[in-house]
Amino acid sequence: MFVVNLATEKLAFATDFCGVKSGRNTDKFAAAGLTPEKASFIDVPMIKESPVSLECIVRNRLELGSHDMFIAEIVAVDVEESLLDEKGKLHIEKAGLICYSHGCYWTLGKSLGYFGYSVTKKKNVQR
């Protein structure tokens, strides 16, 4: 079992710290100023400060030389209420998510399109 906690701009420092420090000798929650929170379905702590957490159960493990790949089932999704509208639609763009690419952390937020936009018929444009 494990939890995937999505990282935000506010969590960038803690995300990096937890990525480079071993949990063997360091209480990462305490050292990074994070709050453990009980997951809703599995018995693994989530990070309270994360706006979206995916609770997962490992279904398979593949040994790939120097690393293992875990195939998991998402059994629960925990979302900060402020990211949901009155109809329950998730507005992930409000979360301030970050990503990691080529050794750097990057902010997200600009929409590049929506599902199916590449095949949507365009209105006639005067040339």
MOPAC internal coordinates of N, CA, C and O (Angstrom, degrees):
PM7 1SCF
backbone

  N    0.0000 0     0.00 0     0.00 0    0    0    0
  C    1.4495 1     0.00 0     0.00 0    1    0    0
  C    1.5219 1   109.14 1     0.00 0    2    1    0
  O    1.2310 1   121.32 1   -33.50 1    3    2    1
  N    1.3296 1   115.09 1   146.50 1    3    2    1
  C    1.4568 1   120.47 1   174.90 1    5    3    2
  C    1.5226 1   109.06 1  -160.48 1    6    5    3
  O    1.2310 1   121.18 1   -13.91 1    7    6    5
  N    1.3309 1   115.35 1   166.09 1    7    6    5
  C    1.4554 1   122.06 1   177.71 1    9    7    6
  C    1.5196 1   108.21 1  -122.54 1   10    9    7
  O    1.2310 1   120.71 1   -44.98 1   11   10    9
  N    1.3355 1   116.24 1   135.02 1   11   10    9
  C    1.4565 1   122.05 1   170.98 1   13   11   10
  C    1.5230 1   105.63 1   -99.21 1   14   13   11
  O    1.2310 1   120.65 1   -65.92 1   15   14   13
  N    1.3422 1   116.36 1   114.08 1   15   14   13
  C    1.4622 1   122.23 1   178.40 1   17   15   14
  C    1.5211 1   107.69 1  -101.71 1   18   17   15
  O    1.2310 1   119.61 1   -61.66 1   19   18   17
  N    1.3263 1   118.35 1   118.34 1   19   18   17
  C    1.4603 1   120.37 1  -179.87 1   21   19   18
  C    1.5229 1   109.66 1   -70.27 1   22   21   19
  O    1.2310 1   120.87 1   -41.76 1   23   22   21
  N    1.3256 1   115.94 1   138.24 1   23   22   21
  C    1.4633 1   121.61 1  -176.20 1   25   23   22
  C    1.5222 1   111.29 1   -95.87 1   26   25   23
  O    1.2310 1   121.50 1   -32.80 1   27   26   25
  N    1.3310 1   114.74 1   147.20 1   27   26   25
  C    1.4605 1   122.53 1  -179.73 1   29   27   26
  C    1.5220 1   109.71 1  -119.73 1   30   29   27
  O    1.2310 1   121.10 1    -6.12 1   31   30   29
  N    1.3338 1   115.51 1   173.88 1   31   30   29
  C    1.4631 1   119.98 1   176.39 1   33   31   30
  C    1.5296 1   110.20 1   -56.77 1   34   33   31
  O    1.2310 1   120.20 1   138.91 1   35   34   33
  N    1.3344 1   117.22 1   -41.09 1   35   34   33
  C    1.4702 1   121.23 1  -179.95 1   37   35   34
  C    1.5324 1   111.62 1   -65.66 1   38   37   35
  O    1.2310 1   120.10 1   155.27 1   39   38   37
  N    1.3159 1   117.41 1   -24.73 1   39   38   37
  C    1.4643 1   121.79 1  -178.04 1   41   39   38
  C    1.5308 1   113.18 1   -98.64 1   42   41   39
  O    1.2310 1   119.68 1  -174.17 1   43   42   41
  N    1.3310 1   118.22 1     5.83 1   43   42   41
  C    1.4684 1   120.97 1  -174.85 1   45   43   42
  C    1.5286 1   112.25 1   -58.37 1   46   45   43
  O    1.2310 1   119.50 1   132.37 1   47   46   45
  N    1.3286 1   118.56 1   -47.63 1   47   46   45
  C    1.4613 1   121.26 1  -178.65 1   49   47   46
  C    1.5212 1   110.16 1   -63.02 1   50   49   47
  O    1.2310 1   120.28 1   132.93 1   51   50   49
  N    1.3350 1   117.07 1   -47.07 1   51   50   49
  C    1.4681 1   121.37 1   179.84 1   53   51   50
  C    1.5250 1   110.76 1   -63.82 1   54   53   51
  O    1.2310 1   120.17 1   142.74 1   55   54   53
  N    1.3269 1   117.29 1   -37.26 1   55   54   53
  C    1.4636 1   121.57 1   178.49 1   57   55   54
  C    1.5192 1   110.43 1   -62.04 1   58   57   55
  O    1.2310 1   120.75 1   133.42 1   59   58   57
  N    1.3145 1   116.17 1   -46.58 1   59   58   57
  C    1.4540 1   120.22 1   179.22 1   61   59   58
  C    1.5310 1   110.71 1   -64.48 1   62   61   59
  O    1.2310 1   120.48 1   134.36 1   63   62   61
  N    1.3261 1   116.69 1   -45.64 1   63   62   61
  C    1.4643 1   121.27 1  -179.89 1   65   63   62
  C    1.5275 1   110.81 1   -57.15 1   66   65   63
  O    1.2310 1   120.71 1   132.14 1   67   66   65
  N    1.3224 1   116.24 1   -47.86 1   67   66   65
  C    1.4717 1   120.19 1  -178.98 1   69   67   66
  C    1.5205 1   111.89 1   -66.94 1   70   69   67
  O    1.2310 1   119.99 1   154.97 1   71   70   69
  N    1.3207 1   117.63 1   -25.03 1   71   70   69
  C    1.4560 1   121.13 1   178.85 1   73   71   70
  C    1.5111 1   113.76 1   -77.43 1   74   73   71
  O    1.2310 1   120.30 1   154.51 1   75   74   73
  N    1.3364 1   117.04 1   -25.49 1   75   74   73
  C    1.4671 1   119.42 1  -176.91 1   77   75   74
  C    1.5215 1   113.59 1  -104.79 1   78   77   75
  O    1.2310 1   119.88 1   164.08 1   79   78   77
  N    1.3210 1   117.83 1   -15.92 1   79   78   77
  C    1.4678 1   121.46 1  -179.92 1   81   79   78
  C    1.5210 1   110.33 1   -99.32 1   82   81   79
  O    1.2310 1   120.73 1   -39.48 1   83   82   81
  N    1.3122 1   116.20 1   140.52 1   83   82   81
  C    1.4533 1   121.29 1   176.13 1   85   83   82
  C    1.5227 1   109.59 1   -80.94 1   86   85   83
  O    1.2310 1   120.88 1   -39.95 1   87   86   85
  N    1.3098 1   115.92 1   140.05 1   87   86   85
  C    1.4604 1   120.68 1   175.49 1   89   87   86
  C    1.5145 1   112.45 1   -79.26 1   90   89   87
  O    1.2310 1   120.65 1   174.77 1   91   90   89
  N    1.3124 1   116.37 1    -5.23 1   91   90   89
  C    1.4616 1   120.83 1  -179.80 1   93   91   90
  C    1.5310 1   111.15 1   -62.23 1   94   93   91
  O    1.2310 1   120.63 1   138.52 1   95   94   93
  N    1.3482 1   116.40 1   -41.48 1   95   94   93
  C    1.4670 1   120.82 1  -176.11 1   97   95   94
  C    1.5193 1   113.42 1  -118.64 1   98   97   95
  O    1.2310 1   120.18 1  -178.58 1   99   98   97
  N    1.3262 1   117.25 1     1.42 1   99   98   97
  C    1.4586 1   121.18 1  -175.77 1  101   99   98
  C    1.5235 1   110.39 1  -131.33 1  102  101   99
  O    1.2310 1   120.47 1   -47.35 1  103  102  101
  N    1.3314 1   116.72 1   132.65 1  103  102  101
  C    1.4621 1   121.26 1   171.13 1  105  103  102
  C    1.5262 1   105.55 1   -81.06 1  106  105  103
  O    1.2310 1   120.79 1   -83.18 1  107  106  105
  N    1.3257 1   116.09 1    96.82 1  107  106  105
  C    1.4589 1   120.69 1  -174.46 1  109  107  106
  C    1.5259 1   112.23 1   -62.56 1  110  109  107
  O    1.2310 1   119.73 1   143.42 1  111  110  109
  N    1.3221 1   118.12 1   -36.58 1  111  110  109
  C    1.4679 1   120.51 1   178.29 1  113  111  110
  C    1.5237 1   109.54 1   -57.91 1  114  113  111
  O    1.2310 1   120.47 1   127.63 1  115  114  113
  N    1.3224 1   116.71 1   -52.37 1  115  114  113
  C    1.4682 1   121.05 1  -177.65 1  117  115  114
  C    1.5231 1   111.49 1   -65.99 1  118  117  115
  O    1.2310 1   120.07 1   132.31 1  119  118  117
  N    1.3174 1   117.46 1   -47.69 1  119  118  117
  C    1.4614 1   121.63 1  -175.91 1  121  119  118
  C    1.5288 1   112.41 1   -64.02 1  122  121  119
  O    1.2310 1   120.05 1   146.11 1  123  122  121
  N    1.3393 1   117.52 1   -33.89 1  123  122  121
  C    1.4673 1   121.45 1  -178.01 1  125  123  122
  C    1.5251 1   112.51 1   -94.77 1  126  125  123
  O    1.2310 1   120.11 1   179.64 1  127  126  125
  N    1.3240 1   117.40 1    -0.36 1  127  126  125
  C    1.4602 1   120.46 1  -179.89 1  129  127  126
  C    1.5145 1   113.81 1    70.86 1  130  129  127
  O    1.2310 1   120.83 1  -146.68 1  131  130  129
  N    1.3288 1   116.02 1    33.32 1  131  130  129
  C    1.4674 1   121.75 1  -179.33 1  133  131  130
  C    1.5217 1   110.42 1  -101.93 1  134  133  131
  O    1.2310 1   121.11 1   -24.98 1  135  134  133
  N    1.3231 1   115.49 1   155.02 1  135  134  133
  C    1.4529 1   121.58 1  -178.35 1  137  135  134
  C    1.5186 1   110.54 1  -110.00 1  138  137  135
  O    1.2310 1   119.73 1   -61.81 1  139  138  137
  N    1.3505 1   118.11 1   118.19 1  139  138  137
  C    1.4662 1   118.80 1   175.32 1  141  139  138
  C    1.5207 1   109.90 1   -70.79 1  142  141  139
  O    1.2310 1   121.06 1   -38.97 1  143  142  141
  N    1.3212 1   115.57 1   141.03 1  143  142  141
  C    1.4671 1   121.61 1  -179.73 1  145  143  142
  C    1.5168 1   108.41 1  -133.97 1  146  145  143
  O    1.2310 1   120.40 1   -38.70 1  147  146  145
  N    1.3164 1   116.85 1   141.30 1  147  146  145
  C    1.4587 1   121.21 1  -179.65 1  149  147  146
  C    1.5253 1   109.63 1   -67.04 1  150  149  147
  O    1.2310 1   121.16 1   -48.78 1  151  150  149
  N    1.3162 1   115.39 1   131.22 1  151  150  149
  C    1.4643 1   120.95 1   176.00 1  153  151  150
  C    1.5255 1   108.80 1   -71.85 1  154  153  151
  O    1.2310 1   120.44 1   -21.40 1  155  154  153
  N    1.3200 1   116.76 1   158.60 1  155  154  153
  C    1.4599 1   120.38 1  -176.95 1  157  155  154
  C    1.5206 1   113.57 1   -82.89 1  158  157  155
  O    1.2310 1   120.00 1   158.06 1  159  158  157
  N    1.3544 1   117.61 1   -21.94 1  159  158  157
  C    1.4657 1   119.52 1  -174.15 1  161  159  158
  C    1.5219 1   113.40 1  -125.14 1  162  161  159
  O    1.2310 1   120.07 1   141.10 1  163  162  161
  N    1.3326 1   117.47 1   -38.90 1  163  162  161
  C    1.4595 1   120.64 1  -176.84 1  165  163  162
  C    1.5297 1   110.35 1  -109.55 1  166  165  163
  O    1.2310 1   120.83 1   -14.17 1  167  166  165
  N    1.3291 1   116.01 1   165.83 1  167  166  165
  C    1.4614 1   121.08 1  -177.37 1  169  167  166
  C    1.5290 1   111.17 1   -98.05 1  170  169  167
  O    1.2310 1   121.27 1  -119.13 1  171  170  169
  N    1.3280 1   115.18 1    60.87 1  171  170  169
  C    1.4611 1   123.13 1   177.83 1  173  171  170
  C    1.5270 1   105.77 1  -139.63 1  174  173  171
  O    1.2310 1   119.40 1   -42.41 1  175  174  173
  N    1.3379 1   118.75 1   137.59 1  175  174  173
  C    1.4659 1   118.63 1  -178.39 1  177  175  174
  C    1.5229 1   112.65 1   -72.25 1  178  177  175
  O    1.2310 1   121.70 1   -32.33 1  179  178  177
  N    1.3360 1   114.35 1   147.67 1  179  178  177
  C    1.4612 1   122.13 1   172.91 1  181  179  178
  C    1.5252 1   107.06 1  -103.55 1  182  181  179
  O    1.2310 1   120.54 1   -10.57 1  183  182  181
  N    1.3203 1   116.57 1   169.43 1  183  182  181
  C    1.4607 1   121.77 1   173.91 1  185  183  182
  C    1.5246 1   107.40 1   -95.93 1  186  185  183
  O    1.2310 1   120.57 1   -65.17 1  187  186  185
  N    1.3296 1   116.51 1   114.83 1  187  186  185
  C    1.4651 1   121.20 1  -176.48 1  189  187  186
  C    1.5219 1   112.22 1   -57.17 1  190  189  187
  O    1.2310 1   119.97 1   144.45 1  191  190  189
  N    1.3213 1   117.66 1   -35.55 1  191  190  189
  C    1.4647 1   122.26 1  -176.61 1  193  191  190
  C    1.5291 1   113.17 1   -73.73 1  194  193  191
  O    1.2310 1   119.58 1   168.88 1  195  194  193
  N    1.3158 1   118.41 1   -11.12 1  195  194  193
  C    1.4645 1   121.49 1   178.57 1  197  195  194
  C    1.5287 1   109.58 1   -80.68 1  198  197  195
  O    1.2310 1   119.88 1   -50.11 1  199  198  197
  N    1.3459 1   117.83 1   129.89 1  199  198  197
  C    1.4595 1   119.98 1  -177.36 1  201  199  198
  C    1.5318 1   114.56 1   -74.13 1  202  201  199
  O    1.2310 1   120.43 1   158.59 1  203  202  201
  N    1.3359 1   116.79 1   -21.41 1  203  202  201
  C    1.4702 1   121.33 1   179.42 1  205  203  202
  C    1.5245 1   108.09 1  -140.01 1  206  205  203
  O    1.2310 1   121.03 1   -51.91 1  207  206  205
  N    1.3300 1   115.63 1   128.09 1  207  206  205
  C    1.4640 1   120.92 1   177.99 1  209  207  206
  C    1.5200 1   109.28 1  -130.16 1  210  209  207
  O    1.2310 1   121.21 1   -43.12 1  211  210  209
  N    1.3271 1   115.29 1   136.88 1  211  210  209
  C    1.4599 1   121.86 1   179.52 1  213  211  210
  C    1.5230 1   108.50 1  -110.01 1  214  213  211
  O    1.2310 1   120.60 1   -62.74 1  215  214  213
  N    1.3218 1   116.46 1   117.26 1  215  214  213
  C    1.4592 1   121.52 1   179.22 1  217  215  214
  C    1.5257 1   108.18 1   -88.25 1  218  217  215
  O    1.2310 1   120.51 1   -53.69 1  219  218  217
  N    1.3359 1   116.63 1   126.31 1  219  218  217
  C    1.4598 1   121.44 1  -171.52 1  221  219  218
  C    1.5226 1   112.49 1  -127.87 1  222  221  219
  O    1.2310 1   121.32 1   -33.13 1  223  222  221
  N    1.3223 1   115.07 1   146.87 1  223  222  221
  C    1.4615 1   122.48 1   173.28 1  225  223  222
  C    1.5293 1   107.29 1  -119.05 1  226  225  223
  O    1.2310 1   120.93 1   -52.90 1  227  226  225
  N    1.3209 1   115.83 1   127.10 1  227  226  225
  C    1.4633 1   121.20 1  -179.44 1  229  227  226
  C    1.5273 1   109.26 1   -68.58 1  230  229  227
  O    1.2310 1   120.86 1   -51.15 1  231  230  229
  N    1.3182 1   115.96 1   128.85 1  231  230  229
  C    1.4654 1   121.88 1   178.69 1  233  231  230
  C    1.5280 1   112.11 1  -107.09 1  234  233  231
  O    1.2310 1   120.79 1   156.15 1  235  234  233
  N    1.3535 1   116.09 1   -23.85 1  235  234  233
  C    1.4555 1   119.83 1  -179.35 1  237  235  234
  C    1.5280 1   108.83 1  -159.32 1  238  237  235
  O    1.2310 1   120.90 1   -29.25 1  239  238  237
  N    1.3209 1   115.88 1   150.75 1  239  238  237
  C    1.4643 1   121.62 1   175.52 1  241  239  238
  C    1.5213 1   108.55 1  -129.17 1  242  241  239
  O    1.2310 1   120.77 1   -54.34 1  243  242  241
  N    1.3154 1   116.14 1   125.66 1  243  242  241
  C    1.4534 1   121.66 1   179.24 1  245  243  242
  C    1.5239 1   109.01 1  -110.07 1  246  245  243
  O    1.2310 1   120.52 1   -55.42 1  247  246  245
  N    1.3323 1   116.60 1   124.58 1  247  246  245
  C    1.4517 1   120.84 1   177.05 1  249  247  246
  C    1.5256 1   108.48 1   -82.34 1  250  249  247
  O    1.2310 1   120.70 1   -57.55 1  251  250  249
  N    1.3329 1   116.27 1   122.45 1  251  250  249
  C    1.4616 1   121.83 1  -176.02 1  253  251  250
  C    1.5270 1   110.21 1  -123.81 1  254  253  251
  O    1.2310 1   120.48 1  -119.60 1  255  254  253
  N    1.3034 1   116.68 1    60.40 1  255  254  253
  C    1.4636 1   120.25 1   179.46 1  257  255  254
  C    1.5095 1   111.38 1    74.20 1  258  257  255
  O    1.2310 1   120.76 1    70.27 1  259  258  257
  N    1.3409 1   116.15 1  -109.73 1  259  258  257
  C    1.4607 1   120.43 1  -176.33 1  261  259  258
  C    1.5236 1   113.43 1   -81.42 1  262  261  259
  O    1.2310 1   119.84 1   170.26 1  263  262  261
  N    1.3245 1   117.91 1    -9.74 1  263  262  261
  C    1.4636 1   121.77 1  -177.97 1  265  263  262
  C    1.5273 1   110.48 1  -135.58 1  266  265  263
  O    1.2310 1   121.45 1   -17.62 1  267  266  265
  N    1.3166 1   114.82 1   162.38 1  267  266  265
  C    1.4610 1   121.40 1   173.21 1  269  267  266
  C    1.5233 1   108.31 1  -112.92 1  270  269  267
  O    1.2310 1   120.88 1   -34.37 1  271  270  269
  N    1.3248 1   115.92 1   145.63 1  271  270  269
  C    1.4580 1   120.97 1   173.62 1  273  271  270
  C    1.5225 1   107.50 1  -110.09 1  274  273  271
  O    1.2310 1   121.11 1   -50.05 1  275  274  273
  N    1.3265 1   115.48 1   129.95 1  275  274  273
  C    1.4521 1   120.81 1  -179.90 1  277  275  274
  C    1.5223 1   109.30 1  -103.74 1  278  277  275
  O    1.2310 1   120.76 1   -51.60 1  279  278  277
  N    1.3197 1   116.14 1   128.40 1  279  278  277
  C    1.4600 1   122.35 1   174.53 1  281  279  278
  C    1.5230 1   104.88 1   -99.77 1  282  281  279
  O    1.2310 1   121.01 1   -58.45 1  283  282  281
  N    1.3329 1   115.68 1   121.55 1  283  282  281
  C    1.4592 1   119.30 1  -173.72 1  285  283  282
  C    1.5211 1   111.37 1  -130.81 1  286  285  283
  O    1.2310 1   121.79 1   -22.35 1  287  286  285
  N    1.3124 1   114.18 1   157.65 1  287  286  285
  C    1.4636 1   122.25 1   175.23 1  289  287  286
  C    1.5172 1   108.15 1  -105.91 1  290  289  287
  O    1.2310 1   120.27 1   -49.90 1  291  290  289
  N    1.3287 1   117.10 1   130.10 1  291  290  289
  C    1.4571 1   120.86 1   174.13 1  293  291  290
  C    1.5249 1   106.78 1   -78.40 1  294  293  291
  O    1.2310 1   120.49 1   -60.69 1  295  294  293
  N    1.3316 1   116.67 1   119.31 1  295  294  293
  C    1.4651 1   120.96 1  -176.38 1  297  295  294
  C    1.5243 1   112.42 1  -106.34 1  298  297  295
  O    1.2310 1   120.10 1   167.45 1  299  298  297
  N    1.3325 1   117.42 1   -12.55 1  299  298  297
  C    1.4674 1   121.01 1   176.54 1  301  299  298
  C    1.5174 1   108.89 1  -160.14 1  302  301  299
  O    1.2310 1   121.19 1   -33.23 1  303  302  301
  N    1.3251 1   115.33 1   146.77 1  303  302  301
  C    1.4625 1   122.27 1   175.35 1  305  303  302
  C    1.5178 1   106.86 1  -123.82 1  306  305  303
  O    1.2310 1   120.92 1   -57.75 1  307  306  305
  N    1.3197 1   115.85 1   122.25 1  307  306  305
  C    1.4650 1   121.40 1  -179.61 1  309  307  306
  C    1.5190 1   107.92 1  -108.20 1  310  309  307
  O    1.2310 1   120.45 1   -55.71 1  311  310  309
  N    1.3464 1   116.75 1   124.29 1  311  310  309
  C    1.4645 1   122.01 1  -173.44 1  313  311  310
  C    1.5242 1   109.49 1  -127.31 1  314  313  311
  O    1.2310 1   121.29 1   -43.87 1  315  314  313
  N    1.3299 1   115.13 1   136.13 1  315  314  313
  C    1.4566 1   121.29 1   174.64 1  317  315  314
  C    1.5339 1   108.56 1   -61.91 1  318  317  315
  O    1.2310 1   120.73 1   -50.68 1  319  318  317
  N    1.3180 1   116.21 1   129.32 1  319  318  317
  C    1.4780 1   121.06 1  -174.92 1  321  319  318
  C    1.5284 1   113.67 1   -56.56 1  322  321  319
  O    1.2310 1   120.24 1   148.65 1  323  322  321
  N    1.3284 1   117.15 1   -31.35 1  323  322  321
  C    1.4699 1   120.08 1  -177.55 1  325  323  322
  C    1.5346 1   112.31 1   -66.63 1  326  325  323
  O    1.2310 1   120.01 1   166.46 1  327  326  325
  N    1.3269 1   117.59 1   -13.54 1  327  326  325
  C    1.4678 1   120.99 1   178.89 1  329  327  326
  C    1.5272 1   112.57 1   -90.75 1  330  329  327
  O    1.2310 1   120.39 1   176.87 1  331  330  329
  N    1.3318 1   116.86 1    -3.13 1  331  330  329
  C    1.4594 1   121.49 1  -179.73 1  333  331  330
  C    1.5187 1   110.19 1  -105.40 1  334  333  331
  O    1.2310 1   120.63 1   -40.55 1  335  334  333
  N    1.3367 1   116.41 1   139.45 1  335  334  333
  C    1.4582 1   118.85 1   175.52 1  337  335  334
  C    1.5233 1   109.39 1   -88.34 1  338  337  335
  O    1.2310 1   120.09 1     4.60 1  339  338  337
  N    1.3185 1   117.44 1  -175.40 1  339  338  337
  C    1.4703 1   122.18 1  -175.83 1  341  339  338
  C    1.5288 1   112.79 1   -63.77 1  342  341  339
  O    1.2310 1   119.99 1   159.30 1  343  342  341
  N    1.3359 1   117.62 1   -20.70 1  343  342  341
  C    1.4617 1   121.21 1   178.32 1  345  343  342
  C    1.5266 1   112.25 1   -95.91 1  346  345  343
  O    1.2310 1   120.42 1  -179.23 1  347  346  345
  N    1.3419 1   116.80 1     0.77 1  347  346  345
  C    1.4522 1   120.87 1   179.29 1  349  347  346
  C    1.5218 1   114.28 1    87.45 1  350  349  347
  O    1.2310 1   120.33 1  -171.96 1  351  350  349
  N    1.3462 1   116.98 1     8.04 1  351  350  349
  C    1.4645 1   120.36 1   178.74 1  353  351  350
  C    1.5288 1   109.20 1   -75.54 1  354  353  351
  O    1.2310 1   121.14 1   -45.20 1  355  354  353
  N    1.3315 1   115.43 1   134.80 1  355  354  353
  C    1.4522 1   121.88 1   179.07 1  357  355  354
  C    1.5249 1   110.26 1   -79.56 1  358  357  355
  O    1.2310 1   120.75 1   -50.24 1  359  358  357
  N    1.3348 1   116.18 1   129.76 1  359  358  357
  C    1.4656 1   122.39 1   175.28 1  361  359  358
  C    1.5216 1   107.47 1  -112.72 1  362  361  359
  O    1.2310 1   121.10 1  -102.38 1  363  362  361
  N    1.3276 1   115.51 1    77.62 1  363  362  361
  C    1.4570 1   123.15 1  -174.96 1  365  363  362
  C    1.5261 1   112.33 1   -62.28 1  366  365  363
  O    1.2310 1   120.61 1   155.44 1  367  366  365
  N    1.3368 1   116.43 1   -24.56 1  367  366  365
  C    1.4714 1   119.94 1  -179.63 1  369  367  366
  C    1.5277 1   112.16 1   -63.77 1  370  369  367
  O    1.2310 1   119.91 1   161.19 1  371  370  369
  N    1.3202 1   117.77 1   -18.81 1  371  370  369
  C    1.4674 1   122.23 1   179.43 1  373  371  370
  C    1.5328 1   112.44 1   -81.99 1  374  373  371
  O    1.2310 1   119.97 1   171.64 1  375  374  373
  N    1.3101 1   117.66 1    -8.36 1  375  374  373
  C    1.4685 1   121.28 1  -172.00 1  377  375  374
  C    1.5245 1   113.80 1   -81.27 1  378  377  375
  O    1.2310 1   119.33 1   161.24 1  379  378  377
  N    1.3183 1   118.88 1   -18.76 1  379  378  377
  C    1.4630 1   120.78 1  -177.65 1  381  379  378
  C    1.5189 1   112.54 1    70.17 1  382  381  379
  O    1.2310 1   120.74 1  -140.34 1  383  382  381
  N    1.3355 1   116.19 1    39.66 1  383  382  381
  C    1.4684 1   120.70 1  -176.19 1  385  383  382
  C    1.5246 1   112.06 1   -66.67 1  386  385  383
  O    1.2310 1   121.69 1   -24.92 1  387  386  385
  N    1.3330 1   114.37 1   155.08 1  387  386  385
  C    1.4563 1   121.85 1   175.65 1  389  387  386
  C    1.5228 1   109.02 1  -124.68 1  390  389  387
  O    1.2310 1   121.19 1   -15.21 1  391  390  389
  N    1.3249 1   115.33 1   164.79 1  391  390  389
  C    1.4574 1   121.43 1   173.51 1  393  391  390
  C    1.5218 1   108.63 1  -136.10 1  394  393  391
  O    1.2310 1   120.78 1   -10.99 1  395  394  393
  N    1.3172 1   116.11 1   169.01 1  395  394  393
  C    1.4603 1   122.49 1  -179.07 1  397  395  394
  C    1.5188 1   107.96 1  -122.82 1  398  397  395
  O    1.2310 1   120.39 1   -54.37 1  399  398  397
  N    1.3166 1   116.86 1   125.63 1  399  398  397
  C    1.4570 1   120.80 1  -179.72 1  401  399  398
  C    1.5228 1   109.94 1  -148.62 1  402  401  399
  O    1.2310 1   120.31 1   -51.04 1  403  402  401
  N    1.3226 1   117.02 1   128.96 1  403  402  401
  C    1.4602 1   123.43 1   176.04 1  405  403  402
  C    1.5267 1   112.70 1    52.09 1  406  405  403
  O    1.2310 1   120.65 1  -137.08 1  407  406  405
  N    1.3427 1   116.36 1    42.92 1  407  406  405
  C    1.4549 1   120.91 1   174.55 1  409  407  406
  C    1.5085 1   115.74 1    84.28 1  410  409  407
  O    1.2310 1   119.37 1  -175.24 1  411  410  409
  N    1.3289 1   118.80 1     4.76 1  411  410  409
  C    1.4657 1   121.77 1  -179.10 1  413  411  410
  C    1.5191 1   111.19 1  -130.53 1  414  413  411
  O    1.2310 1   121.35 1   -27.15 1  415  414  413
  N    1.3202 1   115.02 1   152.85 1  415  414  413
  C    1.4630 1   121.96 1   174.23 1  417  415  414
  C    1.5293 1   107.74 1   -95.75 1  418  417  415
  O    1.2310 1   121.21 1   -42.69 1  419  418  417
  N    1.3224 1   115.29 1   137.31 1  419  418  417
  C    1.4608 1   121.58 1  -176.76 1  421  419  418
  C    1.5215 1   109.89 1  -128.06 1  422  421  419
  O    1.2310 1   120.47 1   -32.93 1  423  422  421
  N    1.3240 1   116.70 1   147.07 1  423  422  421
  C    1.4542 1   120.75 1   174.39 1  425  423  422
  C    1.5232 1   109.27 1   -82.73 1  426  425  423
  O    1.2310 1   121.20 1   -23.64 1  427  426  425
  N    1.3243 1   115.31 1   156.36 1  427  426  425
  C    1.4648 1   122.19 1   177.08 1  429  427  426
  C    1.5173 1   108.12 1  -119.34 1  430  429  427
  O    1.2310 1   120.10 1   -11.74 1  431  430  429
  N    1.2961 1   117.41 1   168.26 1  431  430  429
  C    1.4478 1   118.21 1   172.99 1  433  431  430
  C    1.5098 1   115.74 1   152.54 1  434  433  431
  O    1.2310 1   119.55 1   149.98 1  435  434  433
  N    1.3300 1   118.46 1   -30.02 1  435  434  433
  C    1.4516 1   120.31 1  -178.39 1  437  435  434
  C    1.5212 1   109.69 1   -81.00 1  438  437  435
  O    1.2310 1   120.75 1   -58.19 1  439  438  437
  N    1.3215 1   116.17 1   121.81 1  439  438  437
  C    1.4628 1   120.78 1   177.76 1  441  439  438
  C    1.5226 1   109.82 1   -74.30 1  442  441  439
  O    1.2310 1   121.02 1   -46.54 1  443  442  441
  N    1.3185 1   115.66 1   133.46 1  443  442  441
  C    1.4632 1   120.78 1   178.70 1  445  443  442
  C    1.5230 1   112.52 1  -101.79 1  446  445  443
  O    1.2310 1   120.27 1   170.08 1  447  446  445
  N    1.2997 1   117.10 1    -9.92 1  447  446  445
  C    1.4564 1   122.07 1  -178.35 1  449  447  446
  C    1.5147 1   109.09 1   159.92 1  450  449  447
  O    1.2310 1   120.91 1     0.68 1  451  450  449
  N    1.2883 1   115.87 1  -179.32 1  451  450  449
  C    1.4626 1   122.37 1   179.61 1  453  451  450
  C    1.5129 1   108.07 1  -125.22 1  454  453  451
  O    1.2310 1   120.32 1   -15.44 1  455  454  453
  N    1.3215 1   117.00 1   164.56 1  455  454  453
  C    1.4555 1   120.44 1  -179.10 1  457  455  454
  C    1.5166 1   109.84 1   -58.25 1  458  457  455
  O    1.2310 1   120.55 1   -57.14 1  459  458  457
  N    1.3079 1   116.56 1   122.86 1  459  458  457
  C    1.4579 1   122.43 1   178.50 1  461  459  458
  C    1.5168 1   114.85 1    92.15 1  462  461  459
  O    1.2310 1   119.75 1   178.80 1  463  462  461
  N    1.3458 1   118.07 1    -1.20 1  463  462  461
  C    1.4633 1   118.76 1  -176.88 1  465  463  462
  C    1.5266 1   113.07 1   -63.26 1  466  465  463
  O    1.2310 1   120.36 1   154.70 1  467  466  465
  N    1.3243 1   116.91 1   -25.30 1  467  466  465
  C    1.4724 1   119.66 1  -177.93 1  469  467  466
  C    1.5254 1   112.94 1   -70.34 1  470  469  467
  O    1.2310 1   120.21 1   160.95 1  471  470  469
  N    1.3205 1   117.21 1   -19.05 1  471  470  469
  C    1.4604 1   119.99 1  -178.03 1  473  471  470
  C    1.5304 1   112.69 1  -116.59 1  474  473  471
  O    1.2310 1   120.47 1  -174.86 1  475  474  473
  N    1.3132 1   116.71 1     5.14 1  475  474  473
  C    1.4609 1   120.49 1   179.10 1  477  475  474
  C    1.5226 1   109.17 1   -69.99 1  478  477  475
  O    1.2310 1   120.89 1   -42.97 1  479  478  477
  N    1.3320 1   115.91 1   137.03 1  479  478  477
  C    1.4621 1   120.01 1   178.73 1  481  479  478
  C    1.5217 1   108.81 1   -68.31 1  482  481  479
  O    1.2310 1   122.02 1   -45.20 1  483  482  481
  N    1.3318 1   113.74 1   134.80 1  483  482  481
  C    1.4652 1   119.40 1  -179.17 1  485  483  482
  C    1.5188 1   109.04 1   -93.17 1  486  485  483
  O    1.2310 1   121.10 1   -32.36 1  487  486  485
  N    1.3189 1   115.50 1   147.64 1  487  486  485
  C    1.4706 1   121.03 1   176.23 1  489  487  486
  C    1.5220 1   108.51 1   -68.34 1  490  489  487
  O    1.2310 1   120.57 1   -29.85 1  491  490  489
  N    1.3395 1   116.51 1   150.15 1  491  490  489
  C    1.4564 1   120.27 1   177.67 1  493  491  490
  C    1.5254 1   109.75 1   -60.74 1  494  493  491
  O    1.2310 1   121.20 1   -47.56 1  495  494  493
  N    1.3023 1   115.32 1   132.44 1  495  494  493
  C    1.4576 1   121.28 1  -179.75 1  497  495  494
  C    1.5127 1   108.11 1  -113.64 1  498  497  495
  O    1.2310 1   120.67 1   -50.49 1  499  498  497
  N    1.3400 1   116.32 1   129.51 1  499  498  497
  C    1.4746 1   121.62 1   178.12 1  501  499  498
  C    1.5185 1   107.71 1   -71.56 1  502  501  499
  O    1.2310 1   120.65 1   -46.39 1  503  502  501
  N    1.3245 1   116.37 1   133.61 1  503  502  501
  C    1.4782 1   120.45 1   177.13 1  505  503  502
  C    1.4904 1   110.28 1  -108.58 1  506  505  503
  O    1.2310 1   120.10 1   180.00 1  507  506  505

